């Protein structure tokens, strides 16, 4: 009869009743590591304890998957809301991404003396409220100023259509209105042809309609230049570079009217001032016309 082949020396084991099965090599490793073989779960053939079993017992593998699951669970615990990027939010996001990827933005920062503006508003606001039910803010004044300044610098009232720049004579001013964490831009049509009262009524009505969700799509279309008002929040610094509303080429950001210490005629005085920021698409409105429009405002 053919003799069975001799086993590998590492697999030779001494079978003793009640004792773990292991090769001499494995037992030596266990002694060196100070490991009790009876505590190790064997994975070798015939219930033998292998070298890998001893080493795994001495230096267990790090719980990679458990750590990942724990970290993932912790991250999930910190999420308080999941907001789908869809609908109105998706439309706004796509327009803003298109704007910053297409138009090279730059901003001119100006500090405006509002002394006469404050006097005029204080003179008119009581009558506007009592006789017409209109809250007169500073926004209608700025809307009218934009429309008048466009007459002198019409380039800021352009839109980009493909490879053409369309310069429009009449400004239709989009007025940014916030509803919760979204921003809508209803349009005040032809403010240059309207009285201050009519502009103020338009601004108040579209703002109310945005918050009541009764604004029509037609009232959100057709703006040629946009105004955003950072004066609604009390920041030490009123705004920064605004994102242009495509296909427009300019956006005006108005801040809060504040009392500031300024030098004037060799003296230091306190005057009401408003910070205004003019952001342009440099493809169309380069430095000089941008500065002239800001100066005219």
Secondary structure, DSSP 4 states (H G I P E B T S, - for coil): -PPPPPPPGGG-----TTS-EE-HHHHHHHHHHT--GGGSPP-SGGGEEPHHHHHHHHSPPP-HHHHHHHHHHHHHHH------S-HHHHHHHHHHHHHHHHS-EEEEEEEEE-HHHHHHHHHHHHHHHHHH-----SHHHHHHHHHHHHHH-GGGGEEEETTEEEE-SS--EEEEEEETTEEEEEEETTGGGS-HHHHHHHHHHHHHHHHHT---GGGGS--SEEEEEGGGS--SS---PPPP-TTBSEEEEE---EEEEEEETTEEEEEEEEEEEEEEETTTS-HHHHHHHHHH-
